Amino acid sequence: MDPVEPPSNKSPVRVPILRISRDTAILLASLIFLACAILLAVLFPPSGGEPARALTPVATVAQVTGVVVEPTEPGSSVSTPLPTDVTLPSTDLQPYPPPAATLLVTAFSPTLEPTLAIASSPTPELPIPTVASEGAGIAPTAPLAQAPTLEPTLPPPPVVQPTLEPPVPTQLVESQPLPPTQPPAPRPTRPLPTATPLPIDIIRTTTYWTLAQSPITLRRDTLVASGAALIIEPGVEVRIPPGIALYVDGRLYALGQADRPVRFTGASLPRWEGIFGRPGSDIVLEHVEVRGGGAGGTVLASDRGGLTIRSSRIVDNGGHVRVSGRGFELRDSEITGNDLPYGAAVEIVYESGGTATLIGNRIGGNRMAFGSPNVRITNLSPNDTVILDIQRNLLVGQDGPNLTLETNGLLQGSIVCNGLIGGLNGLSLLSTLPQTPGLPQLTIRNNAIEEHTPPIIPIYLQRGIGRGATSDVAIDMRGNWWGAAEGPYEPDRHADGRGDAPGDLVLFDPWLTERPPCAPAQ
């Protein structure tokens, strides 16, 4: 019995198992195929042997006869006939001859490109290429068969000629010849330009508006030309539409009477413009009533002309009276009940001196802007003098002075027997002149200065004392009534007074202890 060998301590040898994935197998197969292809290409090149060259087909060019296109009439389309019958070589021959025979392959051009020829242009013939022999031992090839000539089988479409309808004979109209003595008709000509009508009526001569023509309605703006005169007789009524004005370059005389006044009227709203005197004009209004005007803020105006208003009424208007320039006279007239958007009720401005006469007028009861006076007179020239004659006027203030004087030059004249009542101040003098003794040369006497609004000062409010006068320069106002027998109140000079207070530069002592009878009362 054989002895049992003890088990060996060596571990069994493990044989590695090669595992190839599917992608790896595809890659290896591709590489093997590529290697075989390269080997075959090296061993058997395409042009390396005689059989390969014998099997290579030789390309030839098929001669195609160009299609001649017949010329057609201009404007018609050119049609190219298409070949329909093409003779191709027979295909009964074996495509692949036996290997021992020499294989000759004749190839036609794969495409047929017809050449278009216009009229009788010659068709170029292309030379037939031949295959040159590359070496000895190769038999020359047979001549190539000539490609058949393609003849057009379809005739060109016939040209359709337009069919003209025979003209229809029309009846001839025999024209009547003109008599030899009749002249030819004149050619039409462009009408001559006509003058554009002026947007204004002009009075060029002396014109009278009589009572028989009343009422007279202005159609549009009216101008009294320079050198002309418009005379309006008593009792005439002039009606002025809204927005219409009467301009005066010459002379306007509206001469009414106390029982037959001349009236300038219009609709209440909207208002007509006004009466405007221009440089060199002269306007005289006597016993005239002006109502419903002043659409632009001025109802009566004179610019470097003359304006005289006597015994007239200016009521219910939307503007004031304005004078600039030469001279102004307002006498025995009434200006009341007007809406004044700006300025004084009577505005007088002098640029080179002049005269202002205001006698016996009643000015008040107008709706004015705050601080506007009833009458304002302005002297703009420092070298010229304005002469004043202001007497027996009743000036009733509202929220401003009764009478304002503004001057850059000299003022002369008199302010006598006037009633300066109500408002913020009686007389206001504003001057740019230096303080000079004896200037201004004004006589201010017998005026009733009373009932003015007290300033916001306790003592004035307690005693009901208003401002009777203020001045930038020293003026003499002695001999006037200040509203109380005790005289005006002046804290430093007359603290016992109970009348309206004068300014610091106003000389007031002695004063009147009773109201002057010449001054009109309210």
Stockholm file with secondary structure:
# STOCKHOLM 1.0

chainA/1-522         MDPVEPPSNKSPVRVPILRISRDTAILLASLIFLACAILLAVLFPPSGGEPARALTPVATVAQVTGVVVEPTEPGSSVSTPLPTDVTLPSTDLQPYPPPAATLLVTAFSPTLEPTLAIASSPTPELPIPTVASEGAGIAPTAPLAQAPTLEPTLPPPPVVQPTLEPPVPTQLVESQPLPPTQPPAPRPTRPLPTATPLPIDIIRTTTYWTLAQSPITLRRDTLVASGAALIIEPGVEVRIPPGIALYVDGRLYALGQADRPVRFTGASLPRWEGIFGRPGSDIVLEHVEVRGGGAGGTVLASDRGGLTIRSSRIVDNGGHVRVSGRGFELRDSEITGNDLPYGAAVEIVYESGGTATLIGNRIGGNRMAFGSPNVRITNLSPNDTVILDIQRNLLVGQDGPNLTLETNGLLQGSIVCNGLIGGLNGLSLLSTLPQTPGLPQLTIRNNAIEEHTPPIIPIYLQRGIGRGATSDVAIDMRGNWWGAAEGPYEPDRHADGRGDAPGDLVLFDPWLTERPPCAPAQ
#=GR chainA/1-522 SS CCCCCCCCCCCCCCCCCCCCCHHHHHHHHHHHHHHHHHHHHHHSCTTSSHHHHHHSCEECCCCCCCEEECCCCTTSCCCCCCCCCCCCCCCCSCSSCCTTSCCCCEECCSSCCCCEEETTCCCCCCCCCCCCCCSTTCCCCCCCCCCCCCCCCSCCCCCCCCCCCCCCCCCCCCCCCCCTTSCCCCCCCCCCCCCCCCSSEEECSCEEECGGGCSEECSSCEEECTTCEEEECTTCEEECCTTCCEEESSEEEEECCSSSCEEEECCSSSCCCCEEECTTCEEEEESEEEESCCTTSEEEEEESSEEEEESCEEESCSSEEEEESSEEEEESCEEESCBCSSSCSEEEEESSCEEEEEESCEECCCBCCTTCCSEEEEECCSSSEEEEEEESCEEECSSSEEEEEEESSEEEEEEESCEEESSSEEEEEEECSCCCTTCSEEEEESCEEECCCCCSCHHHHHHTCCEEEEESSCEECCSCBCSSTTCBCBTTTBTTCCBCBCCTTEECCSCCSSCCTTSCCC
#=GC SS_cons         CCCCCCCCCCCCCCCCCCCCCHHHHHHHHHHHHHHHHHHHHHHSCTTSSHHHHHHSCEECCCCCCCEEECCCCTTSCCCCCCCCCCCCCCCCSCSSCCTTSCCCCEECCSSCCCCEEETTCCCCCCCCCCCCCCSTTCCCCCCCCCCCCCCCCSCCCCCCCCCCCCCCCCCCCCCCCCCTTSCCCCCCCCCCCCCCCCSSEEECSCEEECGGGCSEECSSCEEECTTCEEEECTTCEEECCTTCCEEESSEEEEECCSSSCEEEECCSSSCCCCEEECTTCEEEEESEEEESCCTTSEEEEEESSEEEEESCEEESCSSEEEEESSEEEEESCEEESCBCSSSCSEEEEESSCEEEEEESCEECCCBCCTTCCSEEEEECCSSSEEEEEEESCEEECSSSEEEEEEESSEEEEEEESCEEESSSEEEEEEECSCCCTTCSEEEEESCEEECCCCCSCHHHHHHTCCEEEEESSCEECCSCBCSSTTCBCBTTTBTTCCBCBCCTTEECCSCCSSCCTTSCCC
//
